[in-house]
């Protein structure tokens, strides 16, 4: 991404960012699922409710 900190005009900054995004190489496809590193939560047991 282009460094746009020095550009004060919002429209100009947006234009610079868009052109930079178009020029950037496409990202590679994911090899693992997106939530692979997330902690897995155990399902609560079915049955009588707590309250």
N, C-alpha and C positions, 0 to 999 in steps of 0.2 A: 504494500500500500504506500502511496506517495505521502510525504510529510507535508501536512497542510496546516501546521500550527501557525505559520506566519501569515496565512491568508485570512483577512478579516471578513471579507464579503462571503456570506453563506452560499449564495448561488455559484460563485466562482469556485469555492472550495468543493462543492458538490460535483461540479463539472470535472475538476481535476481528479477527484476520487473515482468517478465513473470511468474516465479514460484509463486510469491506472488499473482498474479492475478488469477492463476489457483486454488490456495488454498482458496481464498476468497469466501464467501457465495454468491450465486447468488442474484441479486437485485430483489426486489418484482416488480410485474407488476404495471404500473401506474394506479392510481385511477381517476385522472383528465387528460384531454388532455394537451399536452405539453405547448401550448400557452395560457393556461387558465388565467394566471395572467397578460398577455400583455394588454395594453390599446387598445381598439378596435377603428379603424379609420372609420369615417363615409364615405360612398361612395360619391364622388362628383356628383353633379347633372348633368344629361345629358342635352345637349342643346348647345347653342351658346358658342363657345370657347372664352376665355378671351382675346386672342390676334389674 
